[in-house]
Amino acid sequence: MKKLKDILYKVSIESVRGTTDIAIEAVEFDSRKIKANALFVAQKGLIFDGNKFIDNAIDAGATVIICEEFPDNLQTNVTYVLVADCDESLAIIASNFYNNPSGQLKLVGITGTNGKTTIATLLFKLFKKAGFKVGLLSTIKIMIDNEEMATSHTTPDSVSINNALHQMVMSGVEYCFMEVSSHGIDQKRTAGLHFEGGIYTNLTHDHLDYHNSFVEYRDVKKSFFDDLPKTAFALVNIDDKNGAFMLQNSSAKKYTYALKTVADYKLKILENQFNGLLLSIDNQEVWTNLIGNFNAYNLLAIYGASHLLGLDRLDILTIISQLENVEGRFQHAISTSGINSIIDYAHTPDALKNVLETINIIRTHNEQVITVVGCGGDRDKNKRPKMGHIASVLSNQVVFTSDNPRSENPESIIKDIEVGVEPQNYKKTISITDRKQAIKTACKLASTGDIILIAGKGHETYQIIGDETSDFDDFKIVNQILEELNK
């Protein structure tokens, strides 16, 4: 329980009606979760307007309303606080309510289009192996050292973030690694957080269903680095054409990593195989179970960040050699019949291109690459033909199918993907709406030594069709089908 006047610290307040000398027991932005003595923030979301639920919140026990415009009827037993921005205010209030937990541990944010989950998860694992208590805020899960909490968003809401960070502090966590999405930055979910450092991976075509343009998407990412304090580090992939741009207005200490250009942290790929990579980092050779050029970048970011956080270089390399791949990220298996299956979260043109190019670099070319891919519904439509083009150019055979169609017609999504296939590649492609049937078809097309790539859903263990969410795990399904066909 905290006093309202304390949790309003640093909030941009325009007016107050009522007293701020009252106790608050909870902070909520969902009126359905309100309990007695709660503070309710009336956010204007993409779907719902919190102002319409102010009366519901008060009826449920809210004693404080944070809003951008006062309601017509003000109740005498309720304090109303008029603010400039409810999104930003919620984040700052949540941080204050939970005693500003991000300042009590070392929080590192990872942003960019691809690689966020892998880098955050592997940093978590590396620091665990180094003997620290560690936290993780990622797409796949929230970890409070050894305790797991389920999550479904790249960046959880600001109340959940600060609640998790608070629990981490209470558990003695020293470091936390957090995925920072463009949605999360734009919606001010990370406002009020104190970051020890930020990592930039790359920027490619994604989330243009949400952002109005690529420039807006880029600038939102950049604002994360603009807001880092002088005490923090900013580590960016300088091989990416937007890497230097991210650092332009940042007050943080600036560092770079690269495979191709001059940088503070450099790496050379010595061997690239389906069972791993042999790398040279700081003139030290290290073998890793991770696969592909994109993972070389991820490992270099991990190496650089770990060093900037104070770990010994040789200790970092030793632990890197022990790390396993992240679930759903180039997850490789070989069936008893000798067919390779690879599950990857690649759901953007650049990510799909990276995965297929990696496969084509490693393979002998005496085998087929069979790709199963779709695109999510209610998401950026512009990338669909690009995905179709890339899959059909870089694969021997392609099965277009459903991803998570959501409210869209799956056949319509597949037709959008097919637009990108050039005439000379028509014969390579088939379309099967049912994802399980598509995977089964790919398995039947494959022979010993062939490679089946199932892209788009990665770690997800569900599929969303309309309003229905059902169990669906690409990794389990492909391996089960391959074993059944081998009987």
C-alpha positions as CSV (number, residue, x, y, z in Angstrom):
1,M,0.0,0.0,0.0
2,K,1.4,3.4,-1.0
3,K,0.2,7.0,-0.9
4,L,-1.1,8.5,-4.1
5,K,1.1,11.5,-3.8
6,D,4.2,9.2,-3.8
7,I,3.2,7.2,-6.8
8,L,2.5,10.3,-8.8
9,Y,6.1,11.3,-8.6
10,K,7.4,12.4,-12.1
11,V,4.0,12.1,-13.7
12,S,3.1,15.0,-16.0
13,I,0.0,16.3,-14.1
14,E,-2.3,19.0,-15.5
15,S,-4.9,19.1,-12.8
16,V,-6.1,17.3,-9.6
17,R,-9.7,17.1,-8.3
18,G,-9.6,15.6,-4.8
19,T,-6.9,14.6,-2.3
20,T,-3.6,12.9,-3.1
21,D,-3.1,12.0,0.6
22,I,-4.8,8.6,0.2
23,A,-3.6,5.0,0.2
24,I,-3.5,2.9,-3.0
25,E,-3.6,-0.8,-2.9
26,A,-3.5,-1.6,-6.6
27,V,-2.8,0.0,-10.0
28,E,-5.0,-1.2,-12.9
29,F,-5.9,-0.2,-16.5
30,D,-8.6,-3.0,-16.9
31,S,-11.8,-2.1,-15.1
32,R,-12.7,-5.8,-14.7
33,K,-9.7,-6.2,-12.3
34,I,-10.5,-3.3,-10.0
35,K,-10.7,-4.0,-6.3
36,A,-11.2,-1.7,-3.3
37,N,-8.7,1.3,-3.0
38,A,-7.4,0.8,-6.5
39,L,-6.1,3.4,-9.0
40,F,-7.6,3.1,-12.5
41,V,-5.9,4.5,-15.5
42,A,-8.4,5.3,-18.3
43,Q,-6.2,4.5,-21.3
44,K,-7.4,5.0,-24.9
45,G,-6.4,1.7,-26.4
46,L,-6.5,0.5,-30.0
47,I,-9.8,-1.3,-29.4
48,F,-11.3,0.0,-26.1
49,D,-11.5,3.5,-24.6
50,G,-10.9,3.4,-20.8
51,N,-12.9,6.5,-20.3
52,K,-16.1,4.5,-21.0
53,F,-15.3,2.3,-18.1
54,I,-14.6,4.9,-15.4
55,D,-18.0,4.4,-13.7
56,N,-17.5,0.6,-13.7
57,A,-14.1,1.1,-12.1
58,I,-15.6,3.3,-9.4
59,D,-18.4,0.9,-8.7
60,A,-15.8,-1.9,-8.3
61,G,-13.9,0.1,-5.7
62,A,-11.5,2.5,-7.5
63,T,-10.8,5.6,-5.5
64,V,-8.5,7.3,-8.0
65,I,-9.0,7.9,-11.7
66,I,-6.2,8.9,-14.0
67,C,-7.5,10.4,-17.3
68,E,-6.7,12.8,-20.1
69,E,-10.1,14.5,-19.8
70,F,-12.4,14.8,-16.8
71,P,-15.7,12.9,-16.9
72,D,-18.9,15.1,-16.9
73,N,-19.9,13.9,-13.5
74,L,-17.2,13.9,-10.8
75,Q,-17.9,11.9,-7.6
76,T,-17.0,13.5,-4.3
77,N,-15.4,10.4,-2.8
78,V,-13.0,9.9,-5.8
79,T,-9.8,11.7,-6.7
80,Y,-9.4,12.5,-10.4
81,V,-6.0,13.3,-11.9
82,L,-5.8,14.9,-15.3
83,V,-2.6,13.9,-17.1
84,A,-1.0,14.7,-20.5
85,D,-0.5,11.1,-21.5
86,C,-2.2,8.1,-19.8
87,D,0.1,5.5,-21.4
88,E,3.2,7.2,-20.1
89,S,1.5,8.0,-16.7
90,L,0.6,4.3,-16.2
91,A,4.2,3.2,-16.8
92,I,5.6,5.8,-14.3
93,I,2.9,5.1,-11.7
94,A,3.5,1.4,-12.0
95,S,7.2,1.9,-11.5
96,N,6.6,4.1,-8.5
97,F,4.0,1.7,-7.0
98,Y,6.5,-1.2,-7.1
99,N,9.3,0.9,-5.7
100,N,11.1,1.5,-9.0
101,P,12.4,-2.1,-9.3
102,S,14.3,-1.5,-12.6
103,G,16.8,0.7,-10.6
104,Q,17.5,-2.1,-8.1
105,L,18.9,-4.5,-10.7
106,K,20.8,-4.3,-14.0
107,L,18.1,-4.2,-16.8
108,V,19.2,-4.6,-20.4
109,G,16.8,-4.1,-23.3
110,I,17.1,-5.8,-26.6
111,T,15.3,-4.2,-29.6
112,G,15.3,-4.7,-33.4
113,T,13.2,-6.8,-35.9
114,N,15.0,-10.2,-35.5
115,G,17.1,-11.8,-32.8
116,K,15.5,-10.2,-29.7
117,T,14.2,-13.5,-28.2
118,T,17.4,-15.4,-28.9
119,I,19.7,-12.7,-27.5
120,A,17.5,-12.1,-24.4
121,T,17.2,-15.9,-23.7
122,L,20.8,-16.7,-24.3
123,L,22.0,-13.8,-22.1
124,F,19.7,-15.1,-19.4
125,K,21.2,-18.6,-19.7
126,L,24.8,-17.3,-19.9
127,F,24.5,-15.3,-16.7
128,K,22.7,-18.2,-15.0
129,K,25.7,-20.4,-15.9
130,A,28.0,-17.6,-14.6
131,G,26.4,-18.0,-11.2
132,F,24.1,-15.0,-11.0
133,K,20.4,-14.8,-10.2
134,V,18.8,-13.6,-13.4
135,G,15.5,-12.5,-14.8
136,L,14.0,-12.7,-18.4
137,L,11.2,-10.8,-20.0
138,S,10.7,-12.3,-23.5
139,T,8.1,-13.4,-26.0
140,I,8.4,-17.0,-24.9
141,K,8.3,-16.5,-21.2
142,I,9.0,-14.4,-18.1
143,M,11.6,-16.0,-15.8
144,I,12.2,-14.9,-12.3
145,D,15.4,-16.9,-11.8
146,N,14.1,-20.5,-11.8
147,E,10.4,-19.6,-11.7
148,E,8.5,-19.3,-14.9
149,M,5.5,-17.0,-15.7
150,A,3.5,-17.3,-18.9
151,T,3.4,-14.4,-21.4
152,S,2.0,-13.8,-24.9
153,H,3.4,-10.4,-25.9
154,T,6.9,-9.2,-26.9
155,T,6.7,-6.5,-24.3
156,P,4.1,-7.0,-21.5
157,D,2.0,-4.1,-20.2
158,S,3.8,-1.7,-17.9
159,V,2.0,-3.0,-14.8
160,S,3.1,-6.6,-15.5
161,I,6.6,-5.4,-16.3
162,N,7.1,-3.6,-13.0
163,N,5.3,-6.4,-11.1
164,A,7.7,-8.9,-12.6
165,L,10.7,-6.7,-11.9
166,H,9.6,-6.2,-8.3
167,Q,9.3,-10.0,-7.8
168,M,12.8,-10.3,-9.3
169,V,14.2,-7.8,-6.9
170,M,12.5,-9.6,-4.0
171,S,14.0,-12.9,-5.2
172,G,17.5,-11.4,-5.3
173,V,17.8,-11.1,-9.1
174,E,20.9,-9.1,-10.2
175,Y,20.4,-8.9,-14.0
176,C,17.3,-8.9,-16.2
177,F,17.2,-9.2,-20.0
178,M,14.2,-7.8,-21.7
179,E,12.8,-7.8,-25.2
180,V,11.7,-4.3,-26.2
181,S,9.3,-4.2,-29.1
182,S,8.3,-1.2,-31.2
183,H,4.8,-1.6,-29.9
184,G,6.0,-1.4,-26.3
185,I,8.1,1.7,-27.0
186,D,5.4,3.5,-28.9
187,Q,2.8,2.7,-26.2
188,K,5.2,4.0,-23.5
189,R,5.2,0.6,-21.7
190,T,9.0,1.1,-20.9
191,A,8.6,4.7,-19.7
192,G,10.0,5.1,-16.2
193,L,12.3,2.1,-16.5
194,H,16.0,2.4,-15.8
195,F,18.1,0.5,-18.3
196,E,21.7,-0.5,-17.7
197,G,22.1,-1.0,-21.4
198,G,20.4,-1.4,-24.8
199,I,21.2,-3.8,-27.7
200,Y,20.2,-3.2,-31.3
201,T,20.0,-6.2,-33.7
202,N,18.7,-5.1,-37.1
203,L,15.7,-3.5,-38.8
204,T,13.7,-5.0,-41.6
205,H,10.1,-5.0,-42.9
206,D,7.7,-5.8,-40.1
207,H,4.8,-4.4,-38.0
208,L,3.8,-2.0,-40.8
209,D,0.2,-3.0,-39.9
210,Y,0.8,-1.0,-36.7
211,H,3.2,1.7,-37.8
212,N,2.3,4.0,-40.6
213,S,5.6,3.7,-42.4
214,F,9.1,2.1,-42.2
215,V,10.5,5.5,-41.1
216,E,8.1,5.7,-38.2
217,Y,9.0,2.1,-37.2
218,R,12.7,3.0,-37.4
219,D,12.2,6.2,-35.4
220,V,10.3,4.4,-32.7
221,K,13.2,2.0,-32.2
222,K,15.6,4.8,-32.2
223,S,13.7,6.6,-29.4
224,F,14.7,3.7,-27.1
225,F,18.4,4.6,-27.5
226,D,17.6,8.4,-27.4
227,D,16.2,7.8,-23.9
228,L,19.0,5.7,-22.4
229,P,20.9,7.5,-19.6
230,K,24.6,8.5,-19.8
231,T,25.4,5.7,-17.4
232,A,24.1,3.0,-19.8
233,F,25.7,1.3,-22.8
234,A,24.3,1.2,-26.3
235,L,25.5,-1.8,-28.3
236,V,24.5,-1.8,-32.0
237,N,25.0,-4.0,-35.0
238,I,26.9,-1.7,-37.2
239,D,26.6,-4.0,-40.2
240,D,23.0,-3.1,-40.3
241,K,22.4,0.1,-42.3
242,N,20.4,1.6,-39.4
243,G,22.9,0.7,-36.7
244,A,24.8,4.1,-36.7
245,F,21.4,5.9,-36.9
246,M,20.3,4.4,-33.6
247,L,23.3,6.0,-31.9
248,Q,23.0,9.5,-33.3
249,N,21.2,11.2,-30.4
250,S,22.0,8.7,-27.6
251,S,23.7,9.9,-24.5
252,A,24.7,6.4,-23.6
253,K,28.2,5.0,-24.0
254,K,28.4,3.8,-27.6
255,Y,29.7,0.4,-28.7
256,T,29.4,-1.6,-32.0
257,Y,29.5,-5.2,-33.1
258,A,29.9,-6.6,-36.7
259,L,31.0,-9.4,-38.9
260,K,31.8,-7.3,-42.0
261,T,32.9,-3.9,-40.8
262,V,35.3,-2.3,-38.3
263,A,33.7,-2.6,-34.8
264,D,34.4,-2.8,-31.1
265,Y,33.4,-6.5,-31.1
266,K,34.3,-8.6,-34.1
267,L,33.7,-12.2,-35.1
268,K,34.8,-14.5,-37.9
269,I,33.0,-17.7,-39.0
270,L,35.5,-20.5,-39.5
271,E,33.0,-23.4,-40.0
272,N,29.2,-23.4,-40.6
273,Q,27.5,-26.8,-40.2
274,F,24.0,-28.2,-39.3
275,N,25.4,-29.2,-35.9
276,G,27.0,-25.8,-35.1
277,L,29.4,-23.0,-35.8
278,L,33.2,-22.7,-35.3
279,L,33.9,-19.0,-34.6
280,S,36.8,-16.8,-33.9
281,I,36.1,-14.1,-31.4
282,D,38.9,-11.9,-30.1
283,N,41.3,-14.3,-31.8
284,Q,39.9,-17.1,-29.7
285,E,38.3,-20.1,-31.3
286,V,34.9,-21.2,-29.9
287,W,32.5,-24.0,-31.0
288,T,28.8,-23.4,-30.5
289,N,25.7,-25.6,-31.1
290,L,23.9,-22.6,-32.6
291,I,23.6,-22.6,-36.4
292,G,23.9,-19.9,-39.2
293,N,25.2,-16.4,-39.8
294,F,22.3,-14.8,-38.0
295,N,23.2,-16.7,-34.9
296,A,26.8,-15.5,-35.3
297,Y,25.5,-12.0,-35.0
298,N,23.3,-13.0,-32.0
299,L,26.3,-14.6,-30.2
300,L,28.5,-11.6,-30.9
301,A,25.9,-9.3,-29.3
302,I,25.7,-11.6,-26.3
303,Y,29.5,-11.6,-26.0
304,G,29.7,-7.8,-26.3
305,A,26.9,-7.2,-23.8
306,S,28.3,-9.7,-21.3
307,H,31.7,-8.0,-21.5
308,L,30.2,-4.6,-21.0
309,L,28.4,-5.9,-18.0
310,G,31.7,-6.9,-16.4
311,L,32.2,-10.6,-17.2
312,D,35.6,-11.9,-18.2
313,R,36.1,-12.5,-21.9
314,L,37.4,-16.1,-21.6
315,D,34.6,-17.0,-19.1
316,I,32.0,-15.7,-21.6
317,L,33.5,-17.8,-24.5
318,T,33.6,-20.9,-22.3
319,I,29.9,-20.5,-21.5
320,I,28.9,-19.6,-25.1
321,S,30.4,-23.0,-26.1
322,Q,27.9,-24.7,-23.6
323,L,24.7,-22.8,-24.7
324,E,21.9,-24.7,-26.5
325,N,19.7,-23.1,-29.2
326,V,16.5,-21.3,-28.2
327,E,13.2,-23.2,-28.7
328,G,11.6,-22.5,-32.0
329,R,14.7,-20.7,-33.4
330,F,16.4,-22.9,-36.0
331,Q,15.3,-25.9,-34.0
332,H,16.9,-28.9,-35.8
333,A,16.0,-32.6,-35.7
334,I,16.8,-35.6,-37.8
335,S,14.2,-38.4,-38.2
336,T,15.1,-42.1,-38.2
337,S,14.8,-42.1,-42.0
338,G,17.4,-39.3,-42.2
339,I,15.2,-36.4,-43.0
340,N,16.1,-33.1,-41.5
341,S,13.4,-30.9,-40.0
342,I,14.0,-27.2,-39.0
343,I,11.4,-25.2,-37.0
344,D,12.0,-21.4,-37.1
345,Y,10.0,-18.4,-36.0
346,A,10.9,-16.6,-39.3
347,H,7.8,-14.5,-40.0
348,T,9.3,-11.6,-41.8
349,P,10.9,-11.6,-45.3
350,D,14.3,-10.9,-43.9
351,A,14.1,-13.6,-41.3
352,L,12.9,-16.2,-43.8
353,K,15.7,-15.1,-46.2
354,N,18.3,-15.5,-43.5
355,V,17.1,-19.0,-42.6
356,L,16.9,-20.3,-46.1
357,E,20.3,-18.7,-47.1
358,T,21.8,-20.4,-44.0
359,I,20.3,-23.8,-45.1
360,N,21.6,-23.3,-48.6
361,I,25.1,-22.4,-47.4
362,I,25.4,-25.5,-45.2
363,R,23.7,-28.1,-47.5
364,T,25.5,-30.2,-50.1
365,H,22.9,-29.4,-52.8
366,N,22.4,-33.1,-53.4
367,E,19.2,-32.8,-51.4
368,Q,15.9,-30.9,-51.6
369,V,14.9,-28.0,-49.4
370,I,11.1,-28.1,-48.8
371,T,9.6,-25.1,-47.1
372,V,6.3,-24.8,-45.4
373,V,5.3,-21.2,-44.8
374,G,2.3,-18.9,-44.3
375,C,1.6,-15.4,-42.9
376,G,-0.5,-14.3,-39.9
377,G,-3.9,-12.8,-40.4
378,D,-4.8,-9.3,-39.3
379,R,-1.1,-8.3,-39.7
380,D,1.0,-6.5,-42.3
381,K,-0.2,-7.6,-45.7
382,N,2.6,-5.9,-47.6
383,K,5.1,-8.6,-46.6
384,R,3.0,-11.5,-47.9
385,P,4.1,-11.5,-51.5
386,K,7.7,-10.9,-50.4
387,M,7.5,-14.1,-48.2
388,G,6.2,-16.0,-51.2
389,H,8.9,-14.7,-53.5
390,I,11.7,-15.6,-51.1
391,A,10.4,-19.0,-50.3
392,S,9.9,-19.9,-53.9
393,V,13.4,-18.6,-55.0
394,L,15.4,-20.2,-52.2
395,S,13.6,-23.6,-51.9
396,N,13.3,-26.6,-54.2
397,Q,9.6,-27.0,-53.2
398,V,7.2,-24.8,-51.2
399,V,3.9,-25.5,-49.5
400,F,2.0,-22.4,-48.7
401,T,-0.4,-22.8,-45.8
402,S,-2.0,-21.1,-42.8
403,D,-0.1,-19.5,-40.0
404,N,-2.5,-17.9,-37.5
405,P,-5.2,-16.6,-39.8
406,R,-7.2,-15.0,-37.0
407,S,-10.2,-13.2,-38.4
408,E,-9.0,-13.3,-42.0
409,N,-9.9,-15.9,-44.6
410,P,-6.9,-18.3,-44.8
411,E,-7.3,-18.8,-48.6
412,S,-7.2,-15.0,-49.1
413,I,-3.9,-14.8,-47.1
414,I,-2.4,-17.6,-49.2
415,K,-3.4,-15.8,-52.4
416,D,-1.6,-12.7,-51.2
417,I,1.5,-14.8,-50.7
418,E,1.3,-16.5,-54.1
419,V,1.4,-13.0,-55.8
420,G,5.1,-12.9,-55.1
421,V,5.9,-16.2,-56.9
422,E,7.4,-15.6,-60.4
423,P,6.2,-17.7,-63.3
424,Q,9.4,-19.8,-63.5
425,N,8.7,-20.9,-59.9
426,Y,5.0,-21.8,-60.2
427,K,5.8,-25.5,-60.5
428,K,7.7,-25.4,-57.2
429,T,4.7,-24.4,-55.2
430,I,1.5,-25.9,-53.9
431,S,-1.1,-24.4,-51.4
432,I,-2.8,-26.4,-48.7
433,T,-4.9,-24.4,-46.2
434,D,-4.8,-26.9,-43.3
435,R,-1.4,-26.5,-41.7
436,K,-1.1,-30.1,-40.4
437,Q,-2.0,-31.4,-43.8
438,A,0.6,-29.1,-45.4
439,I,3.3,-30.4,-43.0
440,K,2.3,-34.0,-43.8
441,T,2.5,-33.2,-47.5
442,A,6.0,-31.8,-47.1
443,C,7.1,-34.9,-45.2
444,K,5.7,-37.2,-48.0
445,L,7.7,-35.2,-50.5
446,A,10.9,-35.6,-48.6
447,S,13.5,-38.3,-49.0
448,T,16.6,-39.3,-46.9
449,G,18.9,-36.2,-46.5
450,D,16.2,-33.7,-47.5
451,I,15.5,-30.6,-45.4
452,I,12.1,-29.5,-44.3
453,L,11.8,-26.0,-43.1
454,I,8.6,-25.1,-41.2
455,A,8.6,-21.3,-40.8
456,G,6.5,-18.7,-39.1
457,K,5.3,-20.0,-35.7
458,G,8.5,-21.3,-34.1
459,H,8.0,-21.7,-30.4
460,E,4.3,-21.2,-30.5
461,T,2.2,-24.2,-29.3
462,Y,-1.1,-22.9,-30.6
463,Q,-2.9,-21.8,-33.8
464,I,-5.5,-19.0,-33.9
465,I,-8.3,-19.5,-36.5
466,G,-11.2,-17.0,-36.1
467,D,-11.9,-16.7,-32.4
468,E,-10.7,-20.3,-31.7
469,T,-7.2,-21.0,-30.3
470,S,-6.2,-24.7,-30.5
471,D,-3.1,-26.7,-29.6
472,F,-0.5,-26.7,-32.5
473,D,3.2,-27.4,-32.1
474,D,5.1,-27.5,-35.4
475,F,8.1,-29.3,-33.9
476,K,6.0,-32.1,-32.3
477,I,3.8,-32.5,-35.4
478,V,6.6,-32.8,-38.0
479,N,8.5,-35.3,-36.0
480,Q,5.4,-37.3,-35.2
481,I,4.5,-37.4,-38.9
482,L,8.0,-38.3,-40.0
483,E,8.1,-41.2,-37.5
484,E,4.7,-42.5,-38.6
485,L,5.7,-42.4,-42.3
486,N,8.8,-44.4,-41.5
487,K,6.9,-47.3,-40.0
